[in-house]
Amino acid sequence: MPYFSVVTPVYGCKTSLYELYFRLTGVLETLNTDYEIIMVNDASPDGAWDTILEFANKDKRVKGINLSRNFGQHYAITAGLDHCNGEWVVVMDCDLQDQPEEIVKLYNKAKEGFDIVLARREKRKDTFFKRFWSYLFYKALSYFTDTKQDRTIANFGIYKYKVIESISRMEDNVRYFPTMVHWVGFRKIEICVEHCYRVNGKSSYNFKSLLNLAFNNIIAFSNKPLKLVIKFGFLIVFTSILFAFYNLLQYFKGNIIVTGYTSLIISIWFLSGIIISVIGIVGIYIGQIFDKIKQRPMYIISDKLNL
């Protein structure tokens, strides 16, 4: 039987961890008694690390990673993926909206020859505002990255180790797990799972955090904004040419009597378009260089348990 790893980032869900642990162990025991549960504490303010410490002390299959500060959900996932060893790796949230019992369904589908099986939440049990902001987030991300982003799919899924290994080799400082899964490819499929209401804790994603997440991912995974700037610059140049013909026509008709007005307006419009276009082109190269020269670690670990 294959060896399973379950990676879950922990933030603001201390009260859910006990139920998560017992439900996970119950499910994984039916698949194989040899598994590991990696809980990554992303500086949770409710003392979740003490609960993870309790689990790790009584069950060596529970591995704990304590980050030095709050780095964000997808950086916490990265930390867990960098330390997992399973032939199959399950990534899920700790708030129990992703149900542990659905892992069996995901694995049974993976046995048909798929490297990635993603959980599709057809009926999301979230608040109206969270669904609304999520809808806008995925629409913007899809447009600016020229990829198809599905708002019903998040982190929950089962992945073969070679997929996780490929993702871990990606040195992007901006981490967004679903987009990275999409980028590495491999044979994937999506299946419907039951999504549950969040009982304990409160989601850390609001409009501001989703806006920052969207902006960072657009910059990291696409140069389309810079291309749009270039197109906008050329549009201004084209408009300035039309405006130039119009002003010249008015000048020769005698409708413009202010000396220097025509040449001044034409120069401002034309040069503004050229400048915007050049800035956009240079910005593409500067953006690429900027991504390469940053060598900061993606996360910093304060403590480890059973690793």
C-alpha positions as a printed Julia matrix, in Angstrom:
307×3 Matrix{Float64}:
   0.0    0.0     0.0
   1.25   3.5    -0.77
   2.54   5.86    1.88
   0.33   8.91    2.4
   1.21  12.43    3.47
  -1.41  14.96    4.48
  -0.3   18.6     4.52
  -2.5   21.19    6.19
  -1.7   24.82    7.0
  -2.99  25.92   10.4
  -4.2   29.41   11.18
  -7.04  30.44   13.48
  -8.55  26.95   13.72
  -7.31  25.55   17.03
 -10.76  24.34   18.03
 -11.05  22.33   14.79
  -7.74  20.5    15.15
  -8.99  17.77   17.52
 -11.82  16.76   15.21
  -9.54  17.07   12.21
  -6.96  14.77   13.8
  -9.43  12.05   14.79
 -11.27  12.11   11.46
  -8.01  12.1     9.48
  -6.51   9.19   11.4
  -9.75   7.25   11.01
  -9.76   7.74    7.24
  -6.05   7.11    6.73
  -6.18   3.91    8.78
  -8.59   2.49    6.2
  -6.1    3.24    3.41
  -2.84   2.36    5.13
  -1.51   2.39    8.67
   1.7    4.0     7.4
   1.1    7.71    6.88
   2.1   11.14    8.11
   0.1   14.24    8.95
   2.09  17.46    8.56
   0.54  20.41   10.36
   2.16  23.75    9.57
   1.46  26.47   12.13
   1.47  29.79   10.31
   1.83  31.82   13.52
  -1.78  31.12   14.48
  -2.82  33.65   17.14
  -5.0   31.17   19.09
  -2.16  28.95   20.36
  -2.64  26.17   17.8
   1.03  25.17   18.13
   0.38  23.8    21.64
  -2.3   21.5    20.22
   0.02  20.33   17.43
   2.69  19.68   20.08
   0.19  17.57   22.01
  -0.63  15.47   18.92
   3.04  15.02   17.99
   4.0   13.85   21.48
   1.47  11.03   21.5
   1.55  10.13   17.78
   4.84  10.15   15.9
   2.97  10.13   12.62
   1.97  13.74   13.3
   4.72  16.09   12.15
   4.71  19.73   13.2
   6.28  22.79   11.59
   6.15  26.13   13.39
   6.89  29.14   11.2
   8.68  32.11   12.72
   5.87  34.49   11.71
   2.77  34.61    9.59
   3.91  34.07    5.99
   0.53  33.24    4.49
  -1.42  30.1     3.65
   0.41  29.17    0.46
   3.84  29.64    2.01
   2.77  27.36    4.85
   1.67  24.79    2.27
   5.09  25.12    0.6
   6.82  24.43    3.93
   4.74  21.28    4.39
   5.36  20.08    0.85
   9.11  20.55    1.27
   9.07  18.12    4.21
   6.61  15.46    3.04
   7.66  11.99    1.89
   4.45  10.32    0.8
   3.94   8.55   -2.5
   0.6   10.35   -2.48
   0.22  13.8    -0.92
  -3.09  15.28    0.2
  -3.31  19.05    0.63
  -6.29  20.36    2.58
  -7.39  23.2     4.86
  -7.68  22.66    8.6
 -11.12  24.26    9.11
 -12.99  21.04    8.16
 -14.7   22.63    5.2
 -12.55  20.12    3.3
 -13.86  16.83    4.69
 -11.26  14.13    5.47
 -13.7   11.41    4.38
 -13.49  12.68    0.79
  -9.83  11.61    0.64
 -10.95   8.04   -0.05
 -12.94   9.23   -3.07
  -9.97  11.25   -4.34
  -7.58   8.32   -3.96
  -9.91   5.83   -5.66
 -10.07   8.16   -8.66
  -6.28   8.61   -8.64
  -5.84   4.83   -8.91
  -7.35   5.03  -12.39
  -4.06   6.52  -13.59
  -4.22  10.2   -12.69
  -1.35  12.15  -11.14
  -3.61  14.88   -9.77
  -7.18  14.61   -8.55
  -8.68  17.97   -7.6
 -11.73  18.44   -5.4
 -14.47  20.49   -7.02
 -16.76  22.27   -4.56
 -19.92  22.57   -6.63
 -21.96  23.82   -3.69
 -19.69  26.07   -1.66
 -20.85  26.48    1.93
 -19.44  29.98    2.35
 -20.97  33.35    3.1
 -22.36  35.41    0.22
 -19.6   38.03    0.45
 -16.84  35.42    0.47
 -18.3   33.77   -2.63
 -18.67  37.16   -4.3
 -15.11  38.32   -3.61
 -13.84  34.88   -4.61
 -15.73  35.16   -7.9
 -14.11  38.53   -8.67
 -10.69  37.22   -7.63
 -10.78  34.24   -9.99
 -12.19  36.29  -12.85
  -9.35  38.82  -12.56
  -6.75  36.07  -12.16
  -8.05  34.22  -15.22
  -8.01  37.34  -17.38
  -4.58  38.64  -16.43
  -2.81  35.26  -16.44
  -4.54  33.96  -19.59
  -5.42  30.74  -17.79
  -8.69  29.12  -16.84
  -9.12  29.51  -13.09
 -12.02  27.65  -11.5
 -13.4   29.24   -8.34
 -14.87  25.9    -7.23
 -11.36  24.41   -6.93
  -8.93  25.41   -4.2
  -6.1   23.51   -2.5
  -7.94  20.3    -1.63
  -6.77  17.38   -3.72
  -4.47  14.39   -3.9
  -1.18  14.62   -5.76
   1.46  12.12   -6.77
   4.88  12.81   -5.27
   6.42  13.68   -8.65
   3.9   16.52   -8.92
   4.84  17.83   -5.47
   8.52  17.45   -6.31
   8.05  19.56   -9.45
   6.21  22.25   -7.5
   8.93  22.31   -4.83
  11.54  22.95   -7.53
   9.73  26.13   -8.56
  11.68  29.0    -7.05
   8.99  31.65   -7.43
   8.92  33.89   -4.38
   5.2   34.45   -4.86
   3.44  31.2    -4.01
  -0.1   30.3    -5.01
  -0.65  26.56   -4.9
  -3.57  26.14   -7.38
  -1.8   28.16  -10.09
   1.42  26.2    -9.55
  -0.48  22.92   -9.88
  -1.96  24.2   -13.12
   1.46  25.25  -14.43
   3.34  21.96  -13.83
   0.85  20.0   -15.9
   0.64  16.18  -15.51
  -2.48  14.1   -15.94
  -5.24  15.63  -13.84
  -8.95  15.32  -13.3
 -11.57  17.04  -11.14
 -14.29  15.29   -9.14
 -17.11  16.7    -7.06
 -16.85  16.56   -3.28
 -19.09  17.73   -0.48
 -18.11  21.07    0.99
 -19.07  21.93    4.57
 -19.84  25.06    6.49
 -17.07  26.5     8.62
 -18.01  25.78   12.24
 -15.04  27.22   14.11
 -12.87  30.25   13.5
 -13.13  32.92   10.84
 -11.61  33.03    7.39
  -8.58  35.29    7.1
  -9.47  36.1     3.49
 -11.3   39.39    3.07
 -11.51  41.86    0.21
  -8.13  43.43    1.0
  -6.27  40.12    1.33
  -7.84  38.74   -1.86
  -6.91  41.95   -3.68
  -3.29  41.64   -2.53
  -3.24  37.94   -3.42
  -4.61  38.66   -6.9
  -2.13  41.47   -7.51
   0.87  39.4    -6.38
  -0.15  36.42   -8.49
  -0.8   38.52  -11.57
   2.67  40.04  -11.28
   4.31  36.67  -10.55
   2.61  34.53  -13.19
   1.97  36.99  -16.0
   3.38  40.04  -17.77
   0.01  40.82  -19.3
  -0.41  44.1   -17.32
   2.79  45.38  -18.92
   1.57  44.3   -22.33
  -1.69  46.13  -21.71
   0.31  49.25  -20.85
   2.19  48.92  -24.14
  -1.07  48.53  -26.06
  -2.46  51.55  -24.27
   0.62  53.55  -25.28
   0.23  52.57  -28.93
  -3.46  53.46  -28.72
  -2.51  56.93  -27.54
   0.0   57.25  -30.39
  -2.67  56.23  -32.91
  -5.16  58.65  -31.36
  -2.58  61.43  -31.41
  -2.0   60.87  -35.13
  -5.74  61.17  -35.81
  -5.87  64.24  -33.58
  -2.89  65.69  -35.44
  -4.66  65.39  -38.81
  -7.75  66.99  -37.29
  -5.8   69.94  -35.86
  -3.86  70.43  -39.1
  -7.12  70.47  -41.0
  -8.56  73.03  -38.59
  -5.35  75.09  -38.86
  -5.48  75.27  -42.65
  -9.16  76.17  -42.48
  -8.22  79.08  -40.26
 -10.2   77.88  -37.25
  -7.08  77.85  -35.02
  -5.51  81.25  -34.62
  -3.4   80.68  -31.47
   0.24  80.5   -32.52
   1.92  77.2   -31.65
  -1.23  75.52  -30.36
  -1.34  72.77  -32.99
   2.31  71.77  -32.75
   2.19  71.81  -28.93
  -0.88  69.59  -28.63
   0.38  67.14  -31.27
   3.78  66.9   -29.57
   2.3   66.28  -26.11
  -0.05  63.54  -27.29
   2.47  61.82  -29.52
   5.38  61.9   -27.07
   3.16  60.77  -24.18
   2.2   57.67  -26.13
   5.8   56.93  -27.04
   6.94  57.35  -23.42
   4.24  55.04  -22.05
   5.11  52.39  -24.64
   8.83  52.57  -23.86
   8.21  52.39  -20.1
   6.08  49.3   -20.62
   8.72  47.55  -22.74
  11.51  48.39  -20.29
   9.26  47.35  -17.4
   8.97  43.83  -18.81
  12.72  43.35  -18.69
  13.1   45.02  -15.3
  10.34  42.82  -13.91
  12.12  39.69  -15.11
  15.42  40.82  -13.61
  13.74  41.77  -10.34
  12.25  38.29  -10.0
  15.65  36.68  -10.49
  17.75  38.74   -8.12
  15.55  38.3    -5.03
  17.07  35.53   -2.94
  15.06  35.8     0.27
  13.75  32.53    1.8
  10.1   31.81    1.16
   9.54  30.92    4.82
  11.49  30.55    8.06
  10.96  27.64   10.43
  11.11  28.23   14.17
  10.43  24.68   15.44
   9.99  21.17   14.05
   8.34  18.1    15.55
   9.0   14.48   14.5
  10.89  15.62   11.4
